[in-house]
Amino acid sequence: MSVQKIHSKEQLETLLEENETVLIDFFAEWCGACRMLAPVIESISEQYRKSMITVSVDADMNEELAEAYQVQSLPLLLCVHKGKILFRASGYRDEAVLGAMLDRAFEALTK
């Protein structure tokens, strides 16, 4: 499954309720680092498709969500497991770094 676009707070809430782990990518069209991160997010989405779903939220089009998740800078990645934020990461992360962050988060869940 590829990255799902989120268009409303209700849509995100439903996905969080229906899925154990969700990686949320807050971005904006004007954000250069967000554009650089997009292919990384697509690749990570494929690599971890059995462990989580990946969604993207345009912070400019979904200000209510950006405010609710205290988005201060873009891009912002949130890994949420059963309603709890496992990690927040702002700024660009390459695939190896993001993969290592996810691996650590999933490893911590099994301990």
N, CA, C and O of each residue as an XYZ file, in Angstrom:
444
protein
N       0.847     -1.181      0.000
C       0.000      0.000      0.000
C       0.889      1.240      0.000
O       1.884      1.301      0.722
N       0.536      2.187     -0.784
C       1.323      3.413     -0.820
C       0.835      4.374      0.267
O      -0.059      4.050      1.048
N       1.430      5.537      0.298
C       1.092      6.547      1.291
C      -0.317      7.069      1.020
O      -0.645      7.445     -0.105
N      -1.143      7.088      2.063
C      -2.509      7.596      1.943
C      -2.531      9.086      2.265
O      -1.897      9.532      3.221
N      -3.255      9.843      1.472
C      -3.427     11.274      1.732
C      -4.581     11.463      2.713
O      -5.645     10.862      2.564
N      -4.357     12.294      3.702
C      -5.377     12.591      4.707
C      -5.977     13.958      4.395
O      -5.259     14.930      4.162
N      -7.318     14.012      4.395
C      -8.004     15.254      4.056
C      -8.836     15.818      5.197
O      -9.389     16.912      5.084
N      -8.929     15.063      6.315
C      -9.730     15.560      7.438
C      -9.282     14.921      8.740
O      -8.642     13.870      8.757
N      -9.634     15.581      9.821
C      -9.335     15.068     11.156
C     -10.043     13.731     11.368
O      -9.477     12.805     11.950
N     -11.269     13.640     10.897
C     -12.053     12.421     11.058
C     -11.410     11.243     10.326
O     -11.379     10.126     10.844
N     -10.903     11.494      9.132
C     -10.243     10.449      8.358
C      -9.022      9.916      9.109
O      -8.822      8.704      9.187
N      -8.201     10.822      9.665
C      -7.027     10.392     10.413
C      -7.439      9.640     11.671
O      -6.856      8.602     11.986
N      -8.423     10.140     12.387
C      -8.885      9.468     13.604
C      -9.348      8.046     13.305
O      -9.057      7.125     14.069
N     -10.062      7.864     12.207
C     -10.522      6.530     11.816
C      -9.342      5.606     11.549
O      -9.329      4.463     12.007
N      -8.354      6.095     10.809
C      -7.176      5.272     10.510
C      -6.391      4.930     11.776
O      -5.865      3.824     11.898
N      -6.311      5.866     12.709
C      -5.609      5.600     13.970
C      -6.346      4.554     14.795
O      -5.720      3.746     15.482
N      -7.666      4.567     14.729
C      -8.460      3.575     15.457
C      -8.374      2.196     14.813
O      -8.368      1.185     15.514
N      -8.309      2.149     13.495
C      -8.344      0.881     12.757
C      -6.981      0.213     12.607
O      -6.910     -0.968     12.268
N      -5.897      0.951     12.854
C      -4.550      0.423     12.639
C      -3.707      0.609     13.893
O      -3.748      1.660     14.533
N      -2.945     -0.419     14.233
C      -2.109     -0.337     15.430
C      -1.051      0.745     15.318
O      -0.869      1.540     16.240
N      -0.349      0.776     14.181
C       0.765      1.713     14.028
C       0.596      2.515     12.745
O       0.329      1.969     11.675
N       0.762      3.838     12.888
C       0.604      4.759     11.762
C       1.787      5.726     11.765
O       2.107      6.328     12.790
N       2.428      5.866     10.612
C       3.452      6.891     10.426
C       2.780      8.060      9.728
O       2.249      7.913      8.627
N       2.804      9.227     10.374
C       2.158     10.428      9.834
C       3.238     11.384      9.348
O       4.148     11.741     10.096
N       3.129     11.788      8.105
C       4.063     12.743      7.490
C       3.326     14.058      7.283
O       2.480     14.162      6.395
N       3.641     15.061      8.096
C       3.097     16.400      7.887
C       4.022     17.130      6.924
O       5.236     17.165      7.126
N       3.443     17.715      5.871
C       4.238     18.369      4.835
C       3.496     19.603      4.335
O       2.362     19.866      4.736
N       4.148     20.352      3.458
C       3.516     21.452      2.732
C       4.104     21.475      1.329
O       5.267     21.124      1.128
N       3.307     21.884      0.376
C       3.748     21.916     -1.028
C       4.959     22.825     -1.240
O       5.808     22.535     -2.083
N       5.046     23.916     -0.487
C       6.121     24.889     -0.660
C       7.431     24.466      0.010
O       8.455     25.124     -0.173
N       7.409     23.390      0.773
C       8.533     22.969      1.617
C       9.525     22.107      0.829
O       9.200     20.991      0.425
N      10.724     22.626      0.616
C      11.745     21.889     -0.131
C      12.154     20.589      0.537
O      12.280     19.564     -0.133
N      12.362     20.615      1.847
C      12.744     19.391      2.569
C      11.623     18.357      2.500
O      11.883     17.154      2.471
N      10.383     18.827      2.475
C       9.240     17.900      2.353
C       9.266     17.193      1.003
O       9.002     15.993      0.917
N       9.585     17.938     -0.043
C       9.668     17.333     -1.379
C      10.811     16.323     -1.451
O      10.694     15.296     -2.120
N      11.917     16.614     -0.761
C      13.038     15.673     -0.723
C      12.655     14.411      0.053
O      13.094     13.313     -0.290
N      11.845     14.565      1.087
C      11.465     13.444      1.937
C      10.408     12.541      1.295
O      10.317     11.363      1.641
N       9.617     13.071      0.372
C       8.505     12.314     -0.213
C       8.910     10.943     -0.761
O       8.240      9.959     -0.444
N       9.974     10.827     -1.570
C      10.335      9.490     -2.064
C      10.829      8.563     -0.952
O      10.661      7.347     -1.042
N      11.426      9.121      0.079
C      11.858      8.324      1.228
C      10.628      7.740      1.927
O      10.613      6.566      2.297
N       9.601      8.569      2.102
C       8.366      8.123      2.753
C       7.702      7.030      1.918
O       7.210      6.046      2.470
N       7.682      7.193      0.601
C       7.104      6.158     -0.278
C       7.841      4.832     -0.107
O       7.210      3.781      0.011
N       9.163      4.877     -0.094
C       9.962      3.667      0.042
C       9.762      3.018      1.411
O       9.592      1.803      1.507
N       9.782      3.823      2.460
C       9.568      3.315      3.823
C       8.181      2.700      3.939
O       8.004      1.669      4.587
N       7.205      3.332      3.314
C       5.835      2.812      3.333
C       5.787      1.397      2.778
O       5.101      0.533      3.325
N       6.509      1.162      1.700
C       6.554     -0.171      1.098
C       7.322     -1.160      1.977
O       6.884     -2.293      2.172
N       8.456     -0.732      2.500
C       9.294     -1.615      3.319
C       8.592     -2.071      4.593
O       8.773     -3.207      5.030
N       7.793     -1.191      5.189
C       7.164     -1.471      6.483
C       5.661     -1.707      6.361
O       4.938     -1.584      7.350
N       5.185     -2.042      5.176
C       3.746     -2.168      4.940
C       3.076     -3.232      5.797
O       1.871     -3.156      6.038
N       3.835     -4.225      6.263
C       3.247     -5.268      7.119
C       3.182     -4.832      8.582
O       2.459     -5.432      9.377
N       3.934     -3.792      8.938
C       4.004     -3.343     10.329
C       3.195     -2.097     10.619
O       2.819     -1.851     11.765
N       2.921     -1.300      9.580
C       2.249     -0.014      9.802
C       1.657      0.498      8.504
O       1.960     -0.002      7.422
N       0.808      1.504      8.632
C       0.374      2.237      7.450
C       1.037      3.613      7.504
O       1.415      4.094      8.572
N       1.166      4.216      6.368
C       1.802      5.526      6.258
C       0.822      6.494      5.623
O       0.189      6.193      4.611
N       0.710      7.673      6.244
C      -0.208      8.692      5.732
C       0.521     10.023      5.632
O       1.496     10.266      6.343
N       0.038     10.879      4.741
C       0.599     12.219      4.628
C      -0.517     13.240      4.829
O      -1.651     13.056      4.390
N      -0.149     14.325      5.511
C      -1.091     15.390      5.842
C      -0.495     16.709      5.379
O       0.578     17.102      5.837
N      -1.184     17.393      4.476
C      -0.766     18.724      4.051
C      -1.131     19.684      5.186
O      -2.306     19.969      5.414
N      -0.127     20.172      5.883
C      -0.353     21.012      7.061
C      -1.092     22.301      6.721
O      -1.856     22.806      7.543
N      -0.876     22.840      5.525
C      -1.571     24.070      5.126
C      -3.053     23.823      4.863
O      -3.886     24.692      5.122
N      -3.378     22.653      4.355
C      -4.771     22.330      4.041
C      -5.514     21.727      5.229
O      -6.742     21.640      5.217
N      -4.774     21.311      6.250
C      -5.359     20.679      7.438
C      -4.817     21.350      8.698
O      -4.157     20.718      9.524
N      -5.108     22.633      8.824
C      -4.566     23.409      9.940
C      -5.022     22.865     11.292
O      -4.272     22.920     12.267
N      -6.242     22.342     11.355
C      -6.749     21.795     12.610
C      -5.881     20.612     13.078
O      -5.561     20.501     14.261
N      -5.510     19.744     12.148
C      -4.640     18.614     12.489
C      -3.238     19.087     12.857
O      -2.638     18.595     13.813
N      -2.726     20.037     12.100
C      -1.389     20.559     12.388
C      -1.349     21.166     13.789
O      -0.367     21.004     14.514
N      -2.389     21.846     14.157
C      -2.464     22.437     15.491
C      -2.615     21.350     16.556
O      -1.959     21.407     17.597
N      -3.461     20.380     16.306
C      -3.694     19.305     17.270
C      -2.413     18.524     17.563
O      -2.201     18.079     18.691
N      -1.561     18.355     16.551
C      -0.312     17.613     16.723
C       0.885     18.536     16.939
O       2.033     18.100     16.854
N       0.619     19.791     17.214
C       1.639     20.788     17.551
C       2.776     20.835     16.524
O       3.956     20.789     16.872
N       2.383     20.926     15.259
C       3.365     21.007     14.185
C       3.978     22.411     14.203
O       3.295     23.409     13.972
N       5.272     22.458     14.482
C       5.995     23.728     14.556
C       6.876     23.948     13.333
O       7.130     25.084     12.932
N       7.342     22.835     12.740
C       8.202     22.929     11.565
C       7.912     21.740     10.661
O       7.365     20.725     11.091
N       8.290     21.892      9.401
C       8.029     20.861      8.397
C       9.337     20.450      7.729
O      10.262     21.254      7.616
N       9.410     19.213      7.293
C       8.445     18.150      7.510
C       8.476     17.665      8.958
O       9.475     17.829      9.658
N       7.380     17.074      9.389
C       7.302     16.475     10.720
C       6.762     15.064     10.573
O       5.717     14.851      9.959
N       7.475     14.108     11.134
C       7.046     12.715     11.128
C       6.643     12.322     12.538
O       7.355     12.597     13.504
N       5.495     11.675     12.642
C       5.032     11.129     13.918
C       4.762      9.651     13.718
O       4.064      9.265     12.780
N       5.306      8.826     14.590
C       4.994      7.410     14.575
C       4.080      7.159     15.767
O       4.477      7.338     16.918
N       2.850      6.740     15.475
C       1.828      6.560     16.510
C       1.467      5.081     16.595
O       1.155      4.437     15.594
N       1.519      4.563     17.819
C       1.165      3.159     18.061
C       0.086      3.113     19.142
O       0.309      3.529     20.279
N      -1.083      2.601     18.767
C      -2.222      2.496     19.696
C      -2.487      3.820     20.404
O      -2.740      3.856     21.609
N      -2.426      4.913     19.635
C      -2.729      6.236     20.166
C      -1.591      6.940     20.872
O      -1.723      8.105     21.246
N      -0.481      6.259     21.060
C       0.677      6.845     21.741
C       1.749      7.199     20.719
O       2.068      6.390     19.848
N       2.307      8.407     20.822
C       3.366      8.828     19.906
C       4.674      8.164     20.328
O       5.186      8.409     21.420
N       5.207      7.317     19.442
C       6.476      6.636     19.711
C       7.666      7.555     19.472
O       8.642      7.540     20.223
N       7.567      8.369     18.393
C       8.605      9.369     18.155
C       8.080     10.483     17.264
O       7.142     10.312     16.485
N       8.731     11.639     17.417
C       8.516     12.825     16.576
C       9.863     13.152     15.957
O      10.884     13.151     16.646
N       9.871     13.430     14.672
C      11.118     13.789     14.000
C      10.830     14.906     13.011
O      10.061     14.727     12.067
N      11.449     16.055     13.229
C      11.252     17.152     12.284
C      12.483     17.280     11.399
O      13.602     16.974     11.809
N      12.249     17.737     10.182
C      13.331     17.891      9.226
C      13.515     16.641      8.384
O      12.877     15.612      8.610
N      14.397     16.758      7.416
C      14.671     15.662      6.487
C      15.427     14.537      7.185
O      16.344     14.792      7.966
N      15.046     13.298      6.905
C      15.765     12.100      7.342
C      15.927     11.214      6.115
O      14.973     11.015      5.364
N      17.132     10.678      5.905
C      17.279      9.780      4.765
C      16.680      8.420      5.130
O      16.304      8.176      6.277
N      16.604      7.557      4.140
C      15.924      6.276      4.313
C      16.572      5.411      5.391
O      15.871      4.774      6.178
N      17.897      5.383      5.432
C      18.594      4.566      6.429
C      18.303      5.060      7.843
O      18.053      4.258      8.742
N      18.335      6.361      8.041
C      18.086      6.931      9.365
C      16.638      6.701      9.785
O      16.376      6.290     10.916
N      15.711      6.961      8.892
C      14.297      6.763      9.223
C      14.006      5.283      9.483
O      13.266      4.949     10.407
N      14.578      4.413      8.682
C      14.407      2.979      8.898
C      14.940      2.553     10.254
O      14.305      1.755     10.944
N      16.094      3.071     10.646
C      16.673      2.750     11.957
C      15.782      3.264     13.086
O      15.624      2.595     14.107
N      15.203      4.441     12.904
C      14.289      4.987     13.917
C      13.070      4.074     14.082
O      12.641      3.794     15.202
N      12.526      3.620     12.969
C      11.364      2.730     13.029
C      11.737      1.384     13.642
O      10.987      0.835     14.449
N      12.884      0.859     13.263
C      13.333     -0.418     13.831
C      13.461     -0.323     15.345
O      13.020     -1.221     16.061
N      14.065      0.767     15.841
C      14.205      0.968     17.289
C      12.833      1.071     17.952
O      12.611      0.496     19.017
N      11.920      1.800     17.326
C      10.582      1.954     17.895
C       9.861      0.604     17.971
O       9.244      0.286     18.988
N       9.939     -0.180     16.907
C       9.271     -1.493     16.907
C       9.947     -2.455     17.893
O       9.283     -3.262     18.544
N      11.274     -2.356     17.989
C      12.004     -3.210     18.941
C      11.579     -2.883     20.374
O      11.395     -3.783     21.194
N      11.427     -1.610     20.664
C      11.025     -1.188     22.020
C       9.633     -1.723     22.361
O       9.344     -2.001     23.525
N       8.780     -1.866     21.362
C       7.430     -2.369     21.610
C       7.415     -3.843     21.987
O       6.487     -4.312     22.646
N       8.444     -4.571     21.568
C       8.471     -6.004     21.841
C       9.141     -6.335     23.167
O       9.160     -7.494     23.579
N       9.684     -5.341     23.828
C      10.382     -5.580     25.113
C       9.421     -5.491     26.268
O       9.823     -5.662     27.419
